[in-house]
Amino acid sequence: MKTAFTTLFAAGLAAAPVLAQDTEIEIGYMPILPVSQLFVALENGALDEAGIDADLVEFQNGPAMVQALLAGQLDVAYLGIGPAMVARGRGADIKVVASNIVEQISLVALPPLAADFEGADAATAFAAFAAREGRKPVISTFPTGSVPETVLQYWMREEAGIDPELIEIIHQGTAQVQQALLTGAVDGAAILEPVVSTTLARIEGAEVVAAGAEMFPDQPGAVLAVREGLLERSPETVEALVAAHISATDLLASDAATAAPMVAKHVGGGRLDPAVVEAAIARSAAQFVADPNRITEGTRAMHDFQIELGTLAQPVDLDALFDLDVFERAAVR
C-alpha cells in the first residue's frame, strides 16, 4: 500500500533534509520492536519531510523477506542480520547501512519451567522439567538461520554448555510464538520484544531466565539494509533515510513514553497495550544502537557460528555486506 505520511510527532526530533522530489521506495519490515526506528520515522513525519514515499510490505519472518530480496521486490529491508547475511550470500545486492538494536534476544520461560531455573543452571533446569513432566521442554523461536534461533543455539552450545537435545525446538513466526506462549502450547521461547514484555505482563510467574547479553554477548540484531541500486541512483535518499533512523534511535533510547504511541501503531498489528509497548521500549533502551560499526565484530562471530552449524550455506564477504560510509555521512547531516 502506498501511503503519504503526515507529520504527527515532529516536535523535538531532527528531521532529515527535504529532497528535491519524492522518491518512492519499497520497504520490507516485520511488525516487531527491533524495527521501531522505521515506525518512529513514519509517524514523526521524517520520511515524508525527506521526500521519501514509503511503500510498506509486511513480513512475518526473515526467510520470507530473503525470498523477496532475491526476487528483487524490495529497495529497503529492516531485517535480522542473519537473514541479511543469507540474502547477500545468495546474491542479493544489499548493503547494511545501520544497526537497529543489539542483544535483543531473551529466553522467556512460562511458570513451570521458570521455577526449575530458580537457583539452578540451565542443564539442571531442563533436566528437572523433563523428569517431572515426562517430556522435554518445548522452546519456540524463529526459523532456522534467524537471529533468535542462532542466539538460542549459541547460548546452548557456547555459553551454557548444554546439549541441544535437552529441549525440543519449534520454529514459528512472531504472531505464532506469542500465541503459543499465551496459550501454554510451549514452555518458553527465545524471542524478542514486544513478545517478552507481553508475556511477562499477561502470565503471572513467567520470567526471563537468560537475557540477551548472557545468551550471545554483543549479538547483532535487526539492521537497516538497502539495495546497491538505490545507493547508486539516489545516495541522498539513503542518507536521508539513515539520518531519520539515527534520530529515531536517539528518541527510542531516551524517551520511551514519546516513542511508544508511534511504535504501538505498528507492532503486533496495532493491537498491543501501549503500556506494554512502552515497557518493552524502556527495557530495550540501552540496546537501541544505530551505528553499524558497533555490530561488525558481533556479525563476524555470528557468521562463523552459523557456518559451523551449517545454517549459513556459504561464507559471506562481510566487508561487502556493510557500507559504513553512509552512516558516517548521515550522522553529520
WOMOJO-V86175 format. One record per residue. RES is the residue in one letter. PHI is phi as a letter, one per 20 degrees, with the letter a starting at -180 (* if undefined). NEAR is the number of other C-alpha atoms within 10 Angstrom. D_CENTER is the distance of its C-alpha to the mean C-alpha in Angstrom with 1 decimal. Layout:
res=RES phi=PHI near=NEAR d_center=D_CENTER
res=RES phi=PHI near=NEAR d_center=D_CENTER
//
This chain:
res=M phi=* near=7 d_center=22.6
res=K phi=e near=12 d_center=23.7
res=T phi=c near=11 d_center=23.6
res=A phi=e near=14 d_center=25.0
res=F phi=e near=18 d_center=23.3
res=T phi=e near=15 d_center=25.7
res=T phi=f near=16 d_center=25.4
res=L phi=d near=13 d_center=24.6
res=F phi=c near=18 d_center=23.5
res=A phi=f near=16 d_center=24.7
res=A phi=f near=10 d_center=26.6
res=G phi=n near=9 d_center=25.5
res=L phi=d near=16 d_center=22.9
res=A phi=e near=15 d_center=23.7
res=A phi=e near=24 d_center=23.6
res=A phi=f near=26 d_center=23.5
res=P phi=f near=19 d_center=27.0
res=V phi=f near=17 d_center=28.3
res=L phi=e near=15 d_center=28.7
res=A phi=f near=9 d_center=32.0
res=Q phi=b near=10 d_center=30.9
res=D phi=f near=16 d_center=28.0
res=T phi=d near=14 d_center=25.7
res=E phi=e near=14 d_center=24.1
res=I phi=c near=17 d_center=20.7
res=E phi=e near=16 d_center=18.8
res=I phi=d near=20 d_center=15.1
res=G phi=e near=23 d_center=12.7
res=Y phi=b near=23 d_center=9.6
res=M phi=d near=25 d_center=8.2
res=P phi=e near=23 d_center=9.5
res=I phi=c near=22 d_center=6.8
res=L phi=f near=26 d_center=6.8
res=P phi=f near=27 d_center=3.9
res=V phi=d near=25 d_center=6.0
res=S phi=g near=28 d_center=9.0
res=Q phi=g near=30 d_center=10.7
res=L phi=f near=25 d_center=11.6
res=F phi=f near=24 d_center=13.0
res=V phi=f near=31 d_center=15.0
res=A phi=f near=30 d_center=16.3
res=L phi=f near=25 d_center=17.4
res=E phi=e near=23 d_center=19.1
res=N phi=e near=25 d_center=20.7
res=G phi=n near=23 d_center=22.3
res=A phi=f near=32 d_center=21.1
res=L phi=f near=30 d_center=20.4
res=D phi=f near=24 d_center=23.7
res=E phi=f near=22 d_center=25.6
res=A phi=e near=24 d_center=24.3
res=G phi=m near=21 d_center=25.8
res=I phi=d near=24 d_center=22.7
res=D phi=e near=20 d_center=23.2
res=A phi=e near=22 d_center=19.8
res=D phi=d near=17 d_center=20.0
res=L phi=e near=17 d_center=16.9
res=V phi=c near=17 d_center=16.0
res=E phi=e near=11 d_center=13.7
res=F phi=c near=17 d_center=12.4
res=Q phi=e near=17 d_center=11.7
res=N phi=b near=21 d_center=10.2
res=G phi=f near=28 d_center=9.6
res=P phi=g near=22 d_center=13.3
res=A phi=f near=11 d_center=14.6
res=M phi=f near=26 d_center=12.9
res=V phi=g near=24 d_center=14.4
res=Q phi=f near=15 d_center=17.7
res=A phi=f near=18 d_center=17.6
res=L phi=f near=24 d_center=17.1
res=L phi=f near=16 d_center=20.0
res=A phi=e near=10 d_center=22.0
res=G phi=m near=12 d_center=21.7
res=Q phi=e near=15 d_center=20.4
res=L phi=c near=22 d_center=17.7
res=D phi=e near=21 d_center=18.3
res=V phi=c near=26 d_center=14.8
res=A phi=c near=29 d_center=11.4
res=Y phi=e near=26 d_center=8.0
res=L phi=b near=28 d_center=6.3
res=G phi=f near=29 d_center=5.4
res=I phi=f near=28 d_center=8.3
res=G phi=f near=27 d_center=10.1
res=P phi=g near=24 d_center=10.7
res=A phi=f near=28 d_center=11.5
res=M phi=f near=26 d_center=14.1
res=V phi=f near=23 d_center=15.4
res=A phi=f near=23 d_center=15.9
res=R phi=f near=21 d_center=17.6
res=G phi=f near=18 d_center=19.6
res=R phi=e near=16 d_center=20.9
res=G phi=o near=11 d_center=22.1
res=A phi=f near=21 d_center=19.6
res=D phi=e near=20 d_center=20.6
res=I phi=d near=28 d_center=17.3
res=K phi=c near=26 d_center=16.7
res=V phi=e near=28 d_center=13.7
res=V phi=d near=26 d_center=15.0
res=A phi=a near=30 d_center=12.5
res=S phi=e near=31 d_center=9.7
res=N phi=d near=31 d_center=7.3
res=I phi=b near=29 d_center=6.8
res=V phi=c near=26 d_center=8.6
res=E phi=l near=23 d_center=9.7
res=Q phi=e near=27 d_center=7.0
res=I phi=e near=29 d_center=8.6
res=S phi=c near=25 d_center=12.0
res=L phi=d near=25 d_center=14.9
res=V phi=d near=28 d_center=16.3
res=A phi=d near=28 d_center=19.9
res=L phi=f near=23 d_center=22.2
res=P phi=g near=17 d_center=25.6
res=P phi=g near=16 d_center=27.7
res=L phi=f near=23 d_center=25.3
res=A phi=g near=20 d_center=24.4
res=A phi=f near=18 d_center=28.1
res=D phi=f near=19 d_center=28.5
res=F phi=e near=22 d_center=26.3
res=E phi=f near=11 d_center=28.6
res=G phi=m near=9 d_center=30.4
res=A phi=c near=12 d_center=29.4
res=D phi=f near=13 d_center=27.2
res=A phi=f near=19 d_center=24.8
res=A phi=f near=17 d_center=27.4
res=T phi=f near=15 d_center=30.0
res=A phi=f near=20 d_center=27.8
res=F phi=f near=22 d_center=26.9
res=A phi=f near=17 d_center=30.5
res=A phi=f near=19 d_center=31.8
res=F phi=f near=20 d_center=29.8
res=A phi=f near=16 d_center=31.0
res=A phi=f near=11 d_center=34.6
res=R phi=f near=10 d_center=34.6
res=E phi=e near=11 d_center=32.9
res=G phi=m near=9 d_center=34.3
res=R phi=b near=14 d_center=31.0
res=K phi=f near=19 d_center=27.8
res=P phi=f near=23 d_center=24.9
res=V phi=d near=17 d_center=22.4
res=I phi=d near=24 d_center=18.8
res=S phi=e near=29 d_center=16.2
res=T phi=b near=28 d_center=12.8
res=F phi=f near=27 d_center=11.1
res=P phi=g near=18 d_center=13.5
res=T phi=g near=19 d_center=15.1
res=G phi=n near=24 d_center=13.5
res=S phi=f near=24 d_center=9.8
res=V phi=f near=28 d_center=7.9
res=P phi=g near=25 d_center=8.8
res=E phi=f near=23 d_center=12.2
res=T phi=f near=26 d_center=12.8
res=V phi=f near=30 d_center=12.2
res=L phi=g near=28 d_center=14.5
res=Q phi=f near=24 d_center=17.0
res=Y phi=f near=19 d_center=17.0
res=W phi=g near=21 d_center=17.7
res=M phi=f near=20 d_center=20.5
res=R phi=e near=13 d_center=22.1
res=E phi=d near=14 d_center=21.7
res=E phi=d near=14 d_center=21.3
res=A phi=e near=16 d_center=22.9
res=G phi=m near=12 d_center=25.3
res=I phi=d near=18 d_center=25.5
res=D phi=f near=11 d_center=26.4
res=P phi=g near=14 d_center=23.6
res=E phi=f near=9 d_center=26.5
res=L phi=f near=19 d_center=26.6
res=I phi=c near=17 d_center=23.9
res=E phi=d near=14 d_center=23.2
res=I phi=d near=22 d_center=19.7
res=I phi=d near=16 d_center=18.9
res=H phi=d near=16 d_center=16.1
res=Q phi=b near=17 d_center=14.9
res=G phi=e near=16 d_center=12.6
res=T phi=g near=22 d_center=10.8
res=A phi=f near=15 d_center=14.2
res=Q phi=f near=15 d_center=16.2
res=V phi=f near=23 d_center=14.5
res=Q phi=f near=23 d_center=15.2
res=Q phi=f near=14 d_center=18.7
res=A phi=f near=17 d_center=19.5
res=L phi=f near=24 d_center=18.9
res=L phi=f near=17 d_center=20.9
res=T phi=e near=9 d_center=23.7
res=G phi=m near=13 d_center=23.9
res=A phi=f near=13 d_center=23.6
res=V phi=c near=21 d_center=21.6
res=D phi=d near=22 d_center=22.2
res=G phi=a near=29 d_center=18.7
res=A phi=b near=30 d_center=15.1
res=A phi=e near=29 d_center=12.6
res=I phi=b near=26 d_center=9.6
res=L phi=d near=26 d_center=7.2
res=E phi=f near=23 d_center=8.4
res=P phi=e near=27 d_center=10.5
res=V phi=g near=28 d_center=11.7
res=V phi=f near=24 d_center=12.9
res=S phi=f near=21 d_center=14.8
res=T phi=f near=20 d_center=16.2
res=T phi=f near=24 d_center=17.5
res=L phi=f near=19 d_center=19.0
res=A phi=f near=14 d_center=20.6
res=R phi=d near=11 d_center=22.1
res=I phi=c near=15 d_center=23.2
res=E phi=f near=10 d_center=25.7
res=G phi=n near=15 d_center=25.6
res=A phi=f near=22 d_center=21.9
res=E phi=b near=21 d_center=20.6
res=V phi=e near=20 d_center=17.8
res=V phi=e near=20 d_center=19.8
res=A phi=b near=20 d_center=17.5
res=A phi=e near=16 d_center=15.1
res=G phi=g near=23 d_center=12.3
res=A phi=f near=14 d_center=15.0
res=E phi=f near=17 d_center=17.4
res=M phi=f near=24 d_center=15.4
res=F phi=b near=27 d_center=14.4
res=P phi=g near=15 d_center=15.6
res=D phi=m near=20 d_center=13.8
res=Q phi=f near=26 d_center=11.0
res=P phi=f near=30 d_center=8.9
res=G phi=c near=29 d_center=5.1
res=A phi=f near=25 d_center=3.6
res=V phi=c near=28 d_center=7.2
res=L phi=d near=27 d_center=10.0
res=A phi=d near=27 d_center=12.5
res=V phi=c near=23 d_center=16.0
res=R phi=f near=19 d_center=18.9
res=E phi=g near=18 d_center=21.8
res=G phi=f near=12 d_center=24.1
res=L phi=f near=17 d_center=22.6
res=L phi=f near=18 d_center=22.8
res=E phi=f near=10 d_center=26.4
res=R phi=e near=10 d_center=27.7
res=S phi=b near=12 d_center=26.0
res=P phi=f near=14 d_center=24.7
res=E phi=f near=20 d_center=25.4
res=T phi=f near=24 d_center=23.0
res=V phi=f near=23 d_center=20.1
res=E phi=f near=24 d_center=21.3
res=A phi=f near=27 d_center=21.5
res=L phi=f near=27 d_center=17.9
res=V phi=f near=25 d_center=16.7
res=A phi=f near=30 d_center=19.2
res=A phi=f near=29 d_center=17.9
res=H phi=f near=30 d_center=14.3
res=I phi=f near=26 d_center=16.0
res=S phi=f near=21 d_center=18.0
res=A phi=f near=27 d_center=15.2
res=T phi=f near=26 d_center=13.5
res=D phi=g near=16 d_center=16.9
res=L phi=f near=20 d_center=17.3
res=L phi=f near=27 d_center=14.2
res=A phi=f near=18 d_center=15.4
res=S phi=d near=15 d_center=18.9
res=D phi=b near=14 d_center=19.5
res=A phi=f near=20 d_center=17.4
res=A phi=f near=17 d_center=20.4
res=T phi=f near=14 d_center=20.5
res=A phi=f near=26 d_center=16.9
res=A phi=g near=23 d_center=16.6
res=P phi=f near=20 d_center=18.9
res=M phi=f near=24 d_center=17.0
res=V phi=f near=29 d_center=13.6
res=A phi=f near=26 d_center=15.6
res=K phi=f near=18 d_center=17.0
res=H phi=d near=21 d_center=14.0
res=V phi=f near=22 d_center=11.8
res=G phi=l near=20 d_center=13.6
res=G phi=m near=11 d_center=16.1
res=G phi=m near=14 d_center=17.3
res=R phi=d near=10 d_center=19.1
res=L phi=f near=15 d_center=17.6
res=D phi=f near=12 d_center=19.9
res=P phi=g near=17 d_center=19.2
res=A phi=f near=16 d_center=20.2
res=V phi=f near=22 d_center=17.4
res=V phi=f near=28 d_center=14.8
res=E phi=f near=23 d_center=16.7
res=A phi=f near=19 d_center=16.8
res=A phi=f near=21 d_center=13.0
res=I phi=f near=28 d_center=12.7
res=A phi=f near=19 d_center=15.7
res=R phi=f near=15 d_center=14.6
res=S phi=d near=22 d_center=11.5
res=A phi=g near=19 d_center=13.9
res=A phi=f near=14 d_center=14.5
res=Q phi=e near=21 d_center=11.0
res=F phi=f near=27 d_center=10.4
res=V phi=c near=23 d_center=11.7
res=A phi=e near=27 d_center=12.5
res=D phi=f near=19 d_center=15.0
res=P phi=f near=23 d_center=14.1
res=N phi=f near=17 d_center=17.1
res=R phi=f near=17 d_center=15.3
res=I phi=d near=23 d_center=13.2
res=T phi=f near=20 d_center=15.9
res=E phi=f near=14 d_center=17.6
res=G phi=f near=20 d_center=14.6
res=T phi=f near=19 d_center=13.7
res=R phi=f near=16 d_center=17.4
res=A phi=f near=16 d_center=17.4
res=M phi=f near=23 d_center=14.6
res=H phi=g near=24 d_center=16.5
res=D phi=f near=15 d_center=19.8
res=F phi=f near=18 d_center=18.7
res=Q phi=f near=21 d_center=17.5
res=I phi=f near=15 d_center=20.8
res=E phi=f near=11 d_center=22.6
res=L phi=f near=14 d_center=21.1
res=G phi=n near=11 d_center=21.8
res=T phi=e near=16 d_center=18.4
res=L phi=d near=21 d_center=18.5
res=A phi=f near=14 d_center=21.8
res=Q phi=b near=14 d_center=22.8
res=P phi=g near=13 d_center=22.2
res=V phi=d near=20 d_center=20.2
res=D phi=f near=13 d_center=21.7
res=L phi=f near=18 d_center=19.0
res=D phi=f near=11 d_center=21.3
res=A phi=f near=12 d_center=21.3
res=L phi=f near=21 d_center=17.5
res=F phi=e near=18 d_center=17.2
res=D phi=c near=21 d_center=19.2
res=L phi=f near=17 d_center=19.5
res=D phi=f near=12 d_center=22.4
res=V phi=g near=22 d_center=20.7
res=F phi=f near=23 d_center=18.9
res=E phi=g near=18 d_center=22.2
res=R phi=f near=14 d_center=24.1
res=A phi=f near=20 d_center=21.7
res=A phi=f near=18 d_center=21.7
res=V phi=d near=7 d_center=25.5
res=R phi=f near=12 d_center=25.8
//
